[in-house]
């Protein structure tokens, strides 16, 4: 089947699907991307008949609302709820995207008793326990493969990341050594730089 026919079929199925899909995605480690939130609107054009909830987690987004409240009270970072929303035209599938900056929710007493550390901008087990909806996917550009995969994998959440191999190479010039818990076998993984 030619590529154009496949794309037409995907768009047709998406536009006329009986129910609108809702996809929750956690986007980790964002810094510079905060300046370009409207560019994420393109995702609504690529996925027909879908609503995308993109929640951004990072130390930058953790600190931003407090700074913005004091210095720029009319900034979009101060908004409760989504800081950016876009709806694509119906002719392109009518999808929408809502981008939110994760703000720590009040922690229930049980988490305080368990001494779960306060949120500092990193996506980890304590954040996973507080989010209202389990994400459909976790995306972490420049986060490093060693950063967040354990929590995502433990909860069967698809995870995509890019590694900052150049920085890791200086820290682990001989590779990274892993030891499996279930055996005495040790593997050394070479770090490849491109």
C-alpha positions in Angstrom: 0.0 0.0 0.0 1.5 3.4 -0.9 2.5 5.7 1.9 -0.1 8.3 1.0 -2.9 5.7 1.2 -1.7 4.6 4.7 -1.7 8.2 5.9 -5.2 8.8 4.5 -6.5 5.7 6.2 -5.0 6.8 9.6 -6.5 10.2 9.3 -9.9 8.8 8.2 -10.0 6.4 11.1 -8.9 9.1 13.6 -11.4 11.7 12.4 -14.4 9.4 12.4 -13.6 7.3 15.5 -16.6 7.0 17.7 -14.8 8.3 20.8 -12.3 11.0 21.2 -9.0 9.6 22.6 -7.4 11.2 25.6 -3.6 10.8 26.0 -1.8 11.9 29.1 2.0 12.4 28.6 4.6 13.5 31.1 7.4 15.5 29.6 10.5 15.6 31.9 13.5 17.8 32.2 12.2 20.8 30.3 14.2 24.0 30.4 14.6 25.9 27.1 11.4 24.3 25.7 9.4 26.5 28.1 10.1 29.4 25.8 8.4 27.5 22.9 5.2 26.0 24.3 3.1 27.0 21.3 5.2 24.8 19.1 3.8 21.7 20.9 0.5 22.6 19.2 1.7 20.7 16.2 1.1 17.5 18.1 -2.7 18.2 17.8 -2.3 18.3 14.0 -0.4 15.0 14.0 -2.9 12.9 16.1 -6.5 13.3 14.8 -9.5 13.1 17.2 -7.2 13.1 20.2 -6.9 15.3 23.3 -3.4 15.5 24.6 -2.7 16.4 28.2 1.0 17.3 28.3 2.3 17.8 31.9 5.7 19.2 32.2 8.0 18.2 35.1 11.4 19.8 35.8 13.3 21.8 38.4 12.7 24.9 36.1 8.9 24.4 36.2 9.0 23.8 39.9 10.6 27.1 40.6 8.9 29.1 37.8 5.4 29.7 39.4 6.8 31.2 42.6 9.2 33.5 40.7 6.5 34.4 38.2 4.0 35.2 40.9 6.4 37.7 42.5 7.9 39.3 39.4 5.4 38.8 36.6 1.9 38.3 38.1 0.2 38.3 34.7 2.5 35.6 33.3 0.9 32.4 31.9 3.1 30.5 34.4 0.9 31.8 37.2 -2.3 30.3 35.8 -4.0 27.5 37.6 -4.5 24.6 35.1 -3.2 24.6 31.6 -0.7 27.3 30.7 -1.2 26.7 26.9 -4.1 25.2 25.0 -4.7 24.7 21.3 -7.5 23.1 19.2 -6.8 22.1 15.6 -9.3 22.8 12.9 -11.9 20.1 12.4 -10.7 19.5 8.9 -7.3 18.4 10.3 -8.8 16.0 12.8 -10.0 18.5 15.5 -7.5 17.4 18.1 -6.5 19.5 21.0 -3.6 19.9 23.4 -3.4 21.3 26.9 0.0 21.9 28.5 0.3 22.2 32.2 3.3 22.8 34.5 3.3 20.3 37.3 2.8 21.9 40.7 3.1 19.8 43.8 -0.2 18.9 45.3 -0.7 18.8 49.0 0.7 15.5 50.2 -1.7 13.2 52.1 -0.7 12.4 55.7 0.3 8.8 54.7 3.0 10.2 52.4 4.3 12.5 55.1 4.4 9.5 57.5 6.3 7.5 54.9 8.7 10.4 54.6 8.3 10.7 50.9 10.6 13.6 50.0 9.0 16.8 48.8 8.8 17.5 45.1 11.9 19.3 43.7 11.2 19.1 40.0 12.3 15.5 39.3 9.8 12.9 38.2 10.2 9.9 40.5 8.2 7.5 42.7 6.8 10.2 45.0 5.4 12.2 42.0 3.9 9.0 40.5 2.0 8.5 43.7 0.5 12.0 43.6 -0.6 12.3 40.0 -4.3 11.8 39.4 -3.9 10.0 36.1 -1.2 7.4 35.1 0.5 8.8 32.0 0.2 6.9 28.7 3.9 7.8 28.1 6.8 9.5 29.6 9.2 11.5 27.4 12.5 12.8 28.7 14.8 14.6 26.2 18.4 15.0 27.4 17.5 13.2 30.6 19.9 10.3 30.3 18.9 6.7 30.1 20.0 6.3 33.8 17.7 9.0 35.0 14.0 8.0 35.2 13.5 4.6 33.6 13.2 2.6 36.8 9.9 4.2 38.0 8.4 4.2 34.5 9.4 0.6 33.9 8.1 -0.5 37.3 4.6 0.8 36.4 4.7 -0.4 32.7 4.6 3.1 31.3 6.2 3.5 27.9 9.3 5.7 28.2 11.4 7.5 25.6 14.5 9.5 26.3 17.5 10.9 24.6 20.9 10.5 26.4 23.4 13.2 26.9 26.2 10.8 26.0 29.0 13.5 25.7 28.5 14.5 29.4 28.2 10.9 30.5 31.4 10.0 28.7 33.4 12.3 30.9 31.8 10.8 34.0 32.1 7.2 33.0 35.0 6.9 30.5 35.1 3.1 30.8 31.4 2.5 30.5 28.7 2.1 33.1 28.7 -1.1 35.2 25.4 -2.7 36.1 24.9 -5.6 38.4 21.6 -7.6 38.2 19.9 -8.1 41.6 19.1 -11.7 40.8 22.6 -12.8 39.9 26.3 -12.1 40.5 26.7 -11.3 36.8 28.1 -7.8 36.1 27.8 -6.1 32.8 29.7 -3.2 31.5 27.8 -1.1 29.1 29.9 1.0 26.8 28.7 4.6 26.3 28.7 5.5 22.6 29.2 9.1 21.5 28.1 10.3 18.1 
